[in-house]
Amino acid sequence: MNPTRRTVLLAATAAALLPPAPAVAAPRAAAAQQPYASYWYSDSLPEGSPGPGVTWRSLTAWRPETDPDLAFNASSVPLAPRFTPVPANPTARAGQARVQALVSFGPTSSNPSQGSATADYYALTHWAYLDELVFWGGSAGEGLILAPNAPVVDAAHRHGVPVLGTVFLPPAAYGGQLRWTRELVRRDAAGRFPLAERLVAVAAAYGFDGWFVNAETGGGDSALGADMVGFVRELRALAAARGQRVTWYDAMTVDGTVSWQGALNSRNRPFFEAADDLFVDFRWSAASLAASGAAAEELGRSRYELWAGVDVEANGWNSAVDWDAIVPRDRAQVTSVGFYRPEWTRNHLPADGRDPAAFHAADDRFWTGRSLDPTRPDPADPWRAPAVSVADRSTVTSLPFATVFNTGHGLRWYDKGRVVSDAPWNHLGLQDRLPSRRWAVHTTGRRPSVAFDFADAWHGGSSVLVAGEPDAPVVVELYATRLPVAAGTVVELTHRVDAGEVDVELAVATAEPATPGATPPYTCLPVAAGSGWRTVTVPLTGLSGTVRALGVRLTAPHGGAVRWRLGGLAVHTGRAPVPAAPTGARITAASGGDLRLAWNPGGGAVRHYTVHRLLPDGTRRRLGATGQRAWFAAGLRPEQGERAARLEVRAVGELYTTSAPATVTHPW
């Protein structure tokens, strides 16, 4: 990648890290450090001392049994299978171009393992259009190899998207040293590549899906190029055996030098043949992409295993892109799309304007297009958003299914419509499976606005708000599904009317729409209204087969301005199983009021765990929630007269039922 067109992550971060704690420690036996996503050098470390907040580590020395942060960084959500419904519009294709995104969620050394106390976060939600996410990072001053944190992997997996860690060997101009490249591809006495095996072991232990390899340190020779090809080939073979994958970036060539080709050609073809995919550098042209696609097919490979790099770091949807060279509307698509740094949708906002609502408005514009409705794209929009070219996918295929439309960040935390914490937060692992078509609205009259809203919620940090002055019935599509209808199947909606008068109906379709972009053939069932938040159970009486789509139909019988809020949706067979309580809750490390807490699963399906502090007056203070079985609590202080802190952990089930608590005390 051309260094002048990317942001190289250097070793200056504000996070304060202490030396690593042992894997298992008795209370007060070790410092309780905040866990972060792991990062390493191949083997040798830089000269001098690491910068503030940076811990230098060697991948050669890594072992899962001695990794103090493994419990915090291991994903808890397996990669979900997904399906493709009838596309939202005629130009959105299935089975052709795919979409990859290279995203920096934070500096290499400062990606918290369990979220943080701010809503200002790149809370990606448009997973329906993504086929691969690269957790982008690495720098000469922090570490070259970055494993993704658990919240990102859990959110991606819930939506069926694999996540890759990054191996980045930076240009010499940014501190890259050729010895790190040579160490990565060093062979053992048997001629094998030990660090290829180590990378696969890291991904398996942490539960992510493989590696994106980007070798940009110049000065190599053909021998080094041959070693790198052999390394990638072995890495892919080992990865494939564990269900992982490898993407190669178009930088190093077979002669060991760095020369970005912008094409698949003889200088990088052996790397493509050794890997699963190739990210084609931004230097591509319409001719080079066409030739590259043909070359891939001559090798017996799919042309859509080539990601054509689209650099949006600086200009987002204002970037000049020859879209017809990649995803033409009137003929077969040429290659796949590789977005470099789409978190521009957050980063371009002013620092004092990065509230969640502003971010999601920008992110919807990026992924859906200027019309903000994938069923009616704006043909005059110069930005060809993914929704225009790529068919959306869904993972809603089994019961029970529930969502509270939690985007993974918020300004406060709600429980049953009540604020239980005023603190802003982010934790992408708590994100629900979210509507894939945002926002598909069908009406013959005025179209209301539809958006995630953070001013109020039923549970978590967000709800869906429909606002406007509709003069005809409005159908809002929510989920493409493959949910079986059995005796006793019901749908629960938790909703509230904030302004005006609204008649609400549940829209259920048991067949696909006839053509792309058409409204699914919904059957509409009445939903009772009332004051305040209300949960209404709607039996699917008279329906059979498979629910293919879920939505709502809203009618303003007397016109005027209306505001209607959807806080939750659940589909089940009338039973709401409660998970068993966690067991073995324990403090594994402590430093004053900083504690590391761990526990064992109690049994049953668990969506996530909540952690509370039980105060002397009997009230419970929310500390947070996580999908992992470990929690870091920072800055606890004794209450008046309190001799020990009492913490409790509860398991939360798929239908948001909550277990009995597991309790642990920590003496002050």
KOLZA-200090 format. One record per residue (C-alpha): residue number from 0; residue in one letter; x, y, z. Coordinates in steps of 0.25 Angstrom, whole numbers. Layout:
<nodes>
NODE   baba   baza    east   north      up
NODE    NUM      A       X       Y       Z
...
</nodes>
This chain:
<nodes>
NODE   baba   baza    east   north      up
NODE      0      M       0       0       0
NODE      1      N       5      13      -4
NODE      2      P      10      20       9
NODE      3      T       5      34       5
NODE      4      R      -9      28       4
NODE      5      R     -11      22      17
NODE      6      T     -10      25      32
NODE      7      V       1      18      38
NODE      8      L      -2      15      53
NODE      9      L      10      19      62
NODE     10      A      13      17      76
NODE     11      A       7      28      83
NODE     12      T      -6      25      91
NODE     13      A     -12      30     104
NODE     14      A     -16      16     109
NODE     15      A      -8      12     122
NODE     16      L      -4      -2     122
NODE     17      L       3      -9     133
NODE     18      P      12     -21     131
NODE     19      P       5     -34     128
NODE     20      A      -2     -42     139
NODE     21      P       0     -57     141
NODE     22      A     -11     -65     134
NODE     23      V     -16     -69     148
NODE     24      A     -14     -61     160
NODE     25      A     -20     -61     174
NODE     26      P     -26     -48     179
NODE     27      R     -16     -37     181
NODE     28      A      -5     -46     176
NODE     29      A      -4     -39     163
NODE     30      A      -7     -25     157
NODE     31      A     -21     -24     150
NODE     32      Q     -18     -18     137
NODE     33      Q     -29     -13     127
NODE     34      P     -29     -24     115
NODE     35      Y     -27     -19     101
NODE     36      A     -26     -26      88
NODE     37      S     -13     -34      86
NODE     38      Y      -2     -30      77
NODE     39      W      12     -35      75
NODE     40      Y      25     -34      67
NODE     41      S      30     -46      59
NODE     42      D      41     -49      69
NODE     43      S      51     -38      72
NODE     44      L      47     -25      78
NODE     45      P      51     -11      75
NODE     46      E      63      -5      81
NODE     47      G      60       5      93
NODE     48      S      47       5     101
NODE     49      P      33       5      97
NODE     50      G      24      18      97
NODE     51      P      14      21     107
NODE     52      G       3      10     108
NODE     53      V      10       1      99
NODE     54      T      15     -13     103
NODE     55      W      25     -20      93
NODE     56      R      22     -35      91
NODE     57      S      28     -46      83
NODE     58      L      19     -55      75
NODE     59      T      30     -66      76
NODE     60      A      28     -66      91
NODE     61      W      13     -66      91
NODE     62      R       5     -78      97
NODE     63      P     -10     -79     100
NODE     64      E      -7     -85     114
NODE     65      T       1     -73     118
NODE     66      D      -7     -62     111
NODE     67      P     -13     -53     123
NODE     68      D     -23     -47     114
NODE     69      L     -29     -59     106
NODE     70      A     -42     -60     114
NODE     71      F     -44     -45     111
NODE     72      N     -41     -46      96
NODE     73      A     -47     -60      92
NODE     74      S     -60     -58      83
NODE     75      S     -72     -65      89
NODE     76      V     -81     -65      77
NODE     77      P     -78     -75      65
NODE     78      L     -79     -70      51
NODE     79      A     -94     -71      47
NODE     80      P     -99     -77      34
NODE     81      R    -106     -67      26
NODE     82      F    -116     -66      14
NODE     83      T    -119     -57       2
NODE     84      P    -133     -52       1
NODE     85      V    -139     -46     -12
NODE     86      P    -130     -34     -14
NODE     87      A    -135     -20     -10
NODE     88      N    -133     -14     -24
NODE     89      P    -131     -19     -38
NODE     90      T    -116     -15     -38
NODE     91      A    -112     -22     -25
NODE     92      R    -106     -36     -29
NODE     93      A    -104     -49     -22
NODE     94      G     -93     -58     -25
NODE     95      Q     -84     -47     -31
NODE     96      A     -76     -36     -25
NODE     97      R     -73     -37     -10
NODE     98      V     -69     -26       0
NODE     99      Q     -57     -26       9
NODE    100      A     -54     -14      19
NODE    101      L     -41     -11      25
NODE    102      V     -45      -4      38
NODE    103      S     -36       2      49
NODE    104      F     -45       2      62
NODE    105      G     -34       9      70
NODE    106      P     -18      10      71
NODE    107      T     -11      -3      71
NODE    108      S      -8      -3      85
NODE    109      S     -22       3      90
NODE    110      N     -33      -6      85
NODE    111      P     -40      -9      98
NODE    112      S     -45     -24     100
NODE    113      Q     -58     -21     106
NODE    114      G     -62      -7     101
NODE    115      S     -60       6     108
NODE    116      A     -68      18     114
NODE    117      T     -71      26     102
NODE    118      A     -82      25      91
NODE    119      D     -72      31      81
NODE    120      Y     -68      18      74
NODE    121      Y     -69      12      60
NODE    122      A     -81       4      63
NODE    123      L     -82      -3      49
NODE    124      T     -96      -8      47
NODE    125      H     -97     -11      32
NODE    126      W     -92     -25      33
NODE    127      A    -102     -30      22
NODE    128      Y     -93     -25      11
NODE    129      L     -80     -29      16
NODE    130      D     -73     -42      13
NODE    131      E     -60     -40      21
NODE    132      L     -55     -30      31
NODE    133      V     -40     -28      34
NODE    134      F     -37     -22      48
NODE    135      W     -27     -13      42
NODE    136      G     -15      -8      50
NODE    137      G       0     -11      53
NODE    138      S      12      -1      54
NODE    139      A      27      -1      56
NODE    140      G      26       5      69
NODE    141      E      15      -4      75
NODE    142      G      14     -17      68
NODE    143      L      13     -23      55
NODE    144      I       2     -33      57
NODE    145      L     -11     -29      62
NODE    146      A     -22     -39      67
NODE    147      P     -36     -34      66
NODE    148      N     -43     -31      80
NODE    149      A     -55     -40      84
NODE    150      P     -66     -29      83
NODE    151      V     -63     -27      68
NODE    152      V     -62     -42      65
NODE    153      D     -75     -45      73
NODE    154      A     -83     -35      66
NODE    155      A     -78     -39      52
NODE    156      H     -80     -54      55
NODE    157      R     -94     -51      59
NODE    158      H     -97     -45      45
NODE    159      G     -89     -56      38
NODE    160      V     -77     -48      35
NODE    161      P     -63     -54      37
NODE    162      V     -52     -45      43
NODE    163      L     -37     -45      40
NODE    164      G     -25     -40      48
NODE    165      T     -14     -32      42
NODE    166      V       0     -36      39
NODE    167      F       6     -22      35
NODE    168      L      21     -21      31
NODE    169      P      22      -6      30
NODE    170      P      30       2      20
NODE    171      A      44       6      24
NODE    172      A      40      21      24
NODE    173      Y      30      17      35
NODE    174      G      40       9      43
NODE    175      G      39      -4      36
NODE    176      Q      51     -13      38
NODE    177      L      54     -25      28
NODE    178      R      59     -34      39
NODE    179      W      44     -34      44
NODE    180      T      40     -40      30
NODE    181      R      51     -50      31
NODE    182      E      47     -54      45
NODE    183      L      33     -56      40
NODE    184      V      37     -66      29
NODE    185      R      48     -73      36
NODE    186      R      48     -88      35
NODE    187      D      51     -98      45
NODE    188      A      60    -110      44
NODE    189      A      49    -118      37
NODE    190      G      47    -107      27
NODE    191      R      34    -102      33
NODE    192      F      29     -88      36
NODE    193      P      27     -88      52
NODE    194      L      20     -74      51
NODE    195      A      10     -79      41
NODE    196      E       6     -89      51
NODE    197      R       6     -79      62
NODE    198      L      -3     -70      55
NODE    199      V     -13     -81      52
NODE    200      A     -12     -84      67
NODE    201      V     -15     -70      71
NODE    202      A     -27     -69      62
NODE    203      A     -32     -82      67
NODE    204      A     -31     -79      82
NODE    205      Y     -37     -65      80
NODE    206      G     -48     -70      71
NODE    207      F     -46     -61      59
NODE    208      D     -45     -65      44
NODE    209      G     -31     -63      39
NODE    210      W     -21     -53      34
NODE    211      F     -19     -41      25
NODE    212      V      -4     -41      21
NODE    213      N       2     -28      16
NODE    214      A      17     -28      14
NODE    215      E      22     -14      11
NODE    216      T      36     -14      16
NODE    217      G      45     -12       4
NODE    218      G      59     -17       1
NODE    219      G      57     -32       0
NODE    220      D      62     -41     -11
NODE    221      S      56     -53     -19
NODE    222      A      60     -62      -8
NODE    223      L      52     -55       2
NODE    224      G      41     -54      -8
NODE    225      A      41     -69     -10
NODE    226      D      41     -71       5
NODE    227      M      29     -62       6
NODE    228      V      21     -70      -4
NODE    229      G      24     -83       4
NODE    230      F      20     -76      17
NODE    231      V       7     -72      11
NODE    232      R       4     -85       5
NODE    233      E       7     -92      18
NODE    234      L      -1     -82      26
NODE    235      R     -13     -84      17
NODE    236      A     -12     -99      18
NODE    237      L     -12     -99      33
NODE    238      A     -23     -88      33
NODE    239      A     -32     -96      24
NODE    240      A     -31    -108      33
NODE    241      R     -36    -100      45
NODE    242      G     -47     -93      36
NODE    243      Q     -39     -80      35
NODE    244      R     -35     -72      22
NODE    245      V     -23     -63      17
NODE    246      T     -24     -50       9
NODE    247      W     -11     -45       2
NODE    248      Y      -9     -30       0
NODE    249      D      -3     -26     -14
NODE    250      A      11     -20      -9
NODE    251      M      22     -30      -8
NODE    252      T      25     -37     -21
NODE    253      V      32     -50     -24
NODE    254      D      45     -44     -25
NODE    255      G      44     -39     -11
NODE    256      T      43     -24     -14
NODE    257      V      31     -16     -11
NODE    258      S      24     -11     -24
NODE    259      W       9      -9     -23
NODE    260      Q       3     -15     -36
NODE    261      G     -11     -10     -36
NODE    262      A     -14     -23     -43
NODE    263      L     -13     -38     -43
NODE    264      N       0     -41     -51
NODE    265      S      12     -50     -52
NODE    266      R      19     -42     -41
NODE    267      N       8     -45     -30
NODE    268      R       1     -57     -36
NODE    269      P       9     -67     -27
NODE    270      F       4     -60     -15
NODE    271      F     -11     -61     -20
NODE    272      E      -9     -75     -23
NODE    273      A      -4     -78      -9
NODE    274      A     -15     -69      -2
NODE    275      D     -30     -69      -2
NODE    276      D     -32     -55      -7
NODE    277      L     -23     -43     -13
NODE    278      F     -26     -29      -9
NODE    279      V     -22     -21     -22
NODE    280      D     -15      -8     -19
NODE    281      F     -22       5     -22
NODE    282      R     -14       7     -35
NODE    283      W     -24      -2     -43
NODE    284      S     -30       3     -55
NODE    285      A     -42      -2     -63
NODE    286      A     -33      -9     -72
NODE    287      S     -25     -15     -61
NODE    288      L     -37     -20     -53
NODE    289      A     -43     -27     -66
NODE    290      A     -30     -34     -69
NODE    291      S     -28     -38     -54
NODE    292      G     -42     -44     -54
NODE    293      A     -39     -52     -67
NODE    294      A     -25     -56     -61
NODE    295      A     -32     -61     -48
NODE    296      E     -42     -70     -56
NODE    297      E     -30     -75     -65
NODE    298      L     -25     -80     -52
NODE    299      G     -38     -87     -49
NODE    300      R     -41     -77     -38
NODE    301      S     -53     -67     -37
NODE    302      R     -51     -53     -41
NODE    303      Y     -58     -49     -28
NODE    304      E     -46     -54     -20
NODE    305      L     -40     -41     -24
NODE    306      W     -43     -29     -15
NODE    307      A     -41     -16     -23
NODE    308      G     -36      -6     -13
NODE    309      V     -45       7     -11
NODE    310      D     -38      17      -2
NODE    311      V     -49      25       6
NODE    312      E     -40      29      18
NODE    313      A     -40      43      14
NODE    314      N     -53      46       6
NODE    315      G     -63      35       9
NODE    316      W     -74      36      -1
NODE    317      N     -68      48      -8
NODE    318      S     -57      39     -13
NODE    319      A     -55      38     -28
NODE    320      V     -57      24     -32
NODE    321      D     -59      17     -46
NODE    322      W     -70       9     -41
NODE    323      D     -73       3     -55
NODE    324      A     -59      -3     -55
NODE    325      I     -63     -11     -43
NODE    326      V     -78     -13     -41
NODE    327      P     -85      -8     -54
NODE    328      R    -100      -7     -54
NODE    329      D    -102     -13     -68
NODE    330      R     -93     -25     -69
NODE    331      A     -86     -35     -60
NODE    332      Q     -78     -29     -49
NODE    333      V     -63     -30     -51
NODE    334      T     -57     -32     -37
NODE    335      S     -60     -30     -22
NODE    336      V     -59     -17     -15
NODE    337      G     -49     -15      -3
NODE    338      F     -52      -2       5
NODE    339      Y     -40       4      12
NODE    340      R     -44      11      25
NODE    341      P     -59      13      24
NODE    342      E     -59      18      38
NODE    343      W     -58      31      31
NODE    344      T     -73      32      34
NODE    345      R     -69      34      49
NODE    346      N     -55      41      47
NODE    347      H     -60      52      38
NODE    348      L     -70      57      48
NODE    349      P     -65      69      57
NODE    350      A     -60      64      70
NODE    351      D     -72      71      77
NODE    352      G     -82      65      68
NODE    353      R     -79      50      68
NODE    354      D     -92      46      75
NODE    355      P     -98      33      71
NODE    356      A    -109      39      63
NODE    357      A     -99      47      55
NODE    358      F     -90      35      52
NODE    359      H    -102      26      48
NODE    360      A    -107      36      39
NODE    361      A     -94      37      32
NODE    362      D     -92      22      32
NODE    363      D    -105      19      26
NODE    364      R    -102      29      15
NODE    365      F     -89      22      12
NODE    366      W     -95       7      12
NODE    367      T    -109      10       6
NODE    368      G    -107      23      -2
NODE    369      R    -113      36      -3
NODE    370      S    -127      31      -4
NODE    371      L    -125      24      10
NODE    372      D    -134      13       5
NODE    373      P    -128       1      -2
NODE    374      T    -141      -2     -10
NODE    375      R    -141      12     -17
NODE    376      P    -126      16     -20
NODE    377      D    -124      29     -25
NODE    378      P    -118      27     -40
NODE    379      A    -112      41     -39
NODE    380      D    -104      38     -27
NODE    381      P     -89      38     -31
NODE    382      W     -86      29     -19
NODE    383      R     -90      15     -23
NODE    384      A     -93      10      -9
NODE    385      P     -91      -5      -6
NODE    386      A    -107      -6      -5
NODE    387      V    -108      -2     -20
NODE    388      S     -99     -14     -24
NODE    389      V     -99     -25     -14
NODE    390      A    -110     -33      -9
NODE    391      D    -112     -32       6
NODE    392      R    -111     -45      15
NODE    393      S    -118     -49      28
NODE    394      T    -115     -59      39
NODE    395      V    -129     -59      45
NODE    396      T    -132     -74      43
NODE    397      S    -135     -81      56
NODE    398      L    -144     -79      68
NODE    399      P    -144     -73      78
NODE    400      F    -140     -60      72
NODE    401      A    -140     -46      79
NODE    402      T    -135     -32      77
NODE    403      V    -135     -19      85
NODE    404      F    -129     -12      73
NODE    405      N    -116     -10      81
NODE    406      T    -105      -4      72
NODE    407      G     -94      -7      82
NODE    408      H     -92       7      87
NODE    409      G    -101      18      94
NODE    410      L    -102      30     103
NODE    411      R    -108      22     115
NODE    412      W    -113       8     118
NODE    413      Y    -127       5     119
NODE    414      D    -134      -7     125
NODE    415      K    -149      -9     123
NODE    416      G    -150       6     119
NODE    417      R    -143      11     131
NODE    418      V    -130      18     131
NODE    419      V    -120       9     140
NODE    420      S    -107      16     136
NODE    421      D    -105      30     131
NODE    422      A     -91      27     126
NODE    423      P     -88      26     111
NODE    424      W     -83      13     107
NODE    425      N     -79       4      95
NODE    426      H     -77     -11      94
NODE    427      L     -80     -16      80
NODE    428      G     -81     -30      85
NODE    429      L     -95     -26      91
NODE    430      Q    -100     -22      78
NODE    431      D    -112     -29      73
NODE    432      R    -115     -35      60
NODE    433      L    -120     -23      53
NODE    434      P    -129     -20      41
NODE    435      S    -121     -22      28
NODE    436      R    -129     -12      19
NODE    437      R    -128       1      25
NODE    438      W    -138       6      23
NODE    439      A    -147       0      13
NODE    440      V    -160       7      14
NODE    441      H    -172       5       5
NODE    442      T    -184      15       4
NODE    443      T    -192      22      -6
NODE    444      G    -191      35       2
NODE    445      R    -181      43      10
NODE    446      R    -169      35      14
NODE    447      P    -166      37      29
NODE    448      S    -152      37      34
NODE    449      V    -147      24      41
NODE    450      A    -134      23      49
NODE    451      F    -128      17      61
NODE    452      D    -130      27      73
NODE    453      F    -122      28      85
NODE    454      A    -131      38      93
NODE    455      D    -139      26      99
NODE    456      A    -139      11      98
NODE    457      W    -146      -1     104
NODE    458      H    -133      -9     107
NODE    459      G    -119      -5     104
NODE    460      G    -115       8      97
NODE    461      S    -124      10      85
NODE    462      S    -138       8      79
NODE    463      V    -144      10      65
NODE    464      L    -151      23      63
NODE    465      V    -161      26      52
NODE    466      A    -165      40      51
NODE    467      G    -172      49      41
NODE    468      E    -186      52      35
NODE    469      P    -191      40      28
NODE    470      D    -203      42      19
NODE    471      A    -204      27      15
NODE    472      P    -201      14      22
NODE    473      V    -186      12      23
NODE    474      V    -179      -2      23
NODE    475      V    -165      -2      29
NODE    476      E    -157     -15      26
NODE    477      L    -149     -20      38
NODE    478      Y    -144     -34      36
NODE    479      A    -142     -44      25
NODE    480      T    -144     -58      32
NODE    481      R    -145     -73      30
NODE    482      L    -153     -75      43
NODE    483      P    -161     -88      44
NODE    484      V    -176     -86      48
NODE    485      A    -181     -96      58
NODE    486      A    -192     -98      67
NODE    487      G    -191     -87      78
NODE    488      T    -181     -78      70
NODE    489      V    -183     -64      74
NODE    490      V    -177     -50      71
NODE    491      E    -175     -40      83
NODE    492      L    -174     -25      80
NODE    493      T    -170     -15      90
NODE    494      H    -174      -1      85
NODE    495      R    -178      13      89
NODE    496      V    -185      24      83
NODE    497      D    -178      37      86
NODE    498      A    -187      47      78
NODE    499      G    -199      47      70
NODE    500      E    -208      35      68
NODE    501      V    -203      22      61
NODE    502      D    -210       9      58
NODE    503      V    -199      -2      58
NODE    504      E    -199     -15      51
NODE    505      L    -189     -27      50
NODE    506      A    -186     -30      36
NODE    507      V    -182     -45      33
NODE    508      A    -179     -51      20
NODE    509      T    -178     -66      17
NODE    510      A    -173     -64       3
NODE    511      E    -163     -55      -4
NODE    512      P    -166     -43     -12
NODE    513      A    -168     -46     -27
NODE    514      T    -157     -36     -32
NODE    515      P    -145     -29     -26
NODE    516      G    -150     -17     -18
NODE    517      A    -164     -21     -17
NODE    518      T    -172     -21      -4
NODE    519      P    -172     -35       2
NODE    520      P    -186     -41       2
NODE    521      Y    -189     -37      16
NODE    522      T    -201     -42      25
NODE    523      C    -204     -31      35
NODE    524      L    -208     -34      49
NODE    525      P    -213     -24      59
NODE    526      V    -204     -19      70
NODE    527      A    -211     -13      82
NODE    528      A    -206       1      86
NODE    529      G    -206       8     100
NODE    530      S    -199      18     108
NODE    531      G    -184      17     111
NODE    532      W    -176       5     107
NODE    533      R    -184      -7     104
NODE    534      T    -181     -22     100
NODE    535      V    -191     -28      92
NODE    536      T    -192     -43      88
NODE    537      V    -197     -46      74
NODE    538      P    -200     -61      71
NODE    539      L    -197     -65      57
NODE    540      T    -210     -72      56
NODE    541      G    -214     -77      42
NODE    542      L    -200     -76      37
NODE    543      S    -192     -88      33
NODE    544      G    -179     -91      26
NODE    545      T    -167     -81      28
NODE    546      V    -167     -67      32
NODE    547      R    -159     -60      21
NODE    548      A    -160     -45      25
NODE    549      L    -164     -37      37
NODE    550      G    -168     -23      38
NODE    551      V    -178     -13      43
NODE    552      R    -190      -5      36
NODE    553      L    -193       8      42
NODE    554      T    -205      17      39
NODE    555      A    -208      31      45
NODE    556      P    -223      30      45
NODE    557      H    -225      45      47
NODE    558      G    -212      50      40
NODE    559      G    -202      60      46
NODE    560      A    -189      58      52
NODE    561      V    -186      44      59
NODE    562      R    -174      38      66
NODE    563      W    -174      23      68
NODE    564      R    -163      16      75
NODE    565      L    -160       1      74
NODE    566      G    -152      -4      86
NODE    567      G    -152     -19      84
NODE    568      L    -156     -31      75
NODE    569      A    -156     -46      78
NODE    570      V    -161     -58      71
NODE    571      H    -162     -71      80
NODE    572      T    -172     -83      83
NODE    573      G    -177     -78      96
NODE    574      R    -166     -82     105
NODE    575      A    -155     -73     110
NODE    576      P    -144     -82     116
NODE    577      V    -136     -76     127
NODE    578      P    -121     -79     126
NODE    579      A    -114     -85     138
NODE    580      A    -106     -76     148
NODE    581      P     -91     -75     145
NODE    582      T     -82     -83     155
NODE    583      G     -69     -81     161
NODE    584      A     -69     -66     161
NODE    585      R     -55     -61     166
NODE    586      I     -45     -50     166
NODE    587      T     -33     -53     158
NODE    588      A     -25     -40     160
NODE    589      A     -26     -28     168
NODE    590      S     -20     -14     169
NODE    591      G     -27      -6     179
NODE    592      G     -40      -3     173
NODE    593      D     -37      -9     159
NODE    594      L     -41     -24     159
NODE    595      R     -41     -35     149
NODE    596      L     -53     -44     150
NODE    597      A     -55     -58     144
NODE    598      W     -66     -69     145
NODE    599      N     -71     -82     138
NODE    600      P     -83     -84     130
NODE    601      G     -95     -90     137
NODE    602      G    -102     -96     125
NODE    603      G    -112     -92     115
NODE    604      A    -112     -83     103
NODE    605      V    -105     -69     107
NODE    606      R    -106     -56     100
NODE    607      H     -97     -49     109
NODE    608      Y     -94     -47     124
NODE    609      T     -97     -35     133
NODE    610      V     -88     -30     144
NODE    611      H     -94     -22     156
NODE    612      R     -89     -17     169
NODE    613      L     -98     -20     181
NODE    614      L     -97      -8     190
NODE    615      P     -99      -8     205
NODE    616      D    -113      -2     204
NODE    617      G    -117     -14     196
NODE    618      T    -117      -6     182
NODE    619      R    -110     -11     170
NODE    620      R    -101      -3     162
NODE    621      R     -98      -7     147
NODE    622      L     -84      -9     144
NODE    623      G     -85     -14     130
NODE    624      A     -88     -26     121
NODE    625      T     -80     -35     112
NODE    626      G     -81     -48     104
NODE    627      Q     -68     -53     110
NODE    628      R     -66     -60     124
NODE    629      A     -57     -49     129
NODE    630      W     -59     -35     133
NODE    631      F     -49     -23     137
NODE    632      A     -55     -14     147
NODE    633      A     -48      -1     149
NODE    634      G     -47      10     160
NODE    635      L     -56       3     170
NODE    636      R     -56      10     184
NODE    637      P     -62       6     197
NODE    638      E     -75      11     201
NODE    639      Q     -77      17     215
NODE    640      G     -75       5     225
NODE    641      E     -73      -5     214
NODE    642      R     -62     -16     218
NODE    643      A     -63     -23     204
NODE    644      A     -69     -21     190
NODE    645      R     -79     -30     186
NODE    646      L     -80     -33     171
NODE    647      E     -91     -42     164
NODE    648      V     -91     -48     150
NODE    649      R    -104     -52     143
NODE    650      A    -106     -59     130
NODE    651      V    -115     -53     120
NODE    652      G    -123     -63     110
NODE    653      E    -126     -61      96
NODE    654      L    -140     -55     100
NODE    655      Y    -133     -46     110
NODE    656      T    -137     -55     122
NODE    657      T    -128     -54     133
NODE    658      S    -122     -64     142
NODE    659      A    -120     -64     157
NODE    660      P    -107     -57     161
NODE    661      A     -93     -63     164
NODE    662      T     -87     -54     175
NODE    663      V     -72     -52     179
NODE    664      T     -67     -42     190
NODE    665      H     -54     -34     190
NODE    666      P     -49     -29     203
NODE    667      W     -44     -15     204
</nodes>
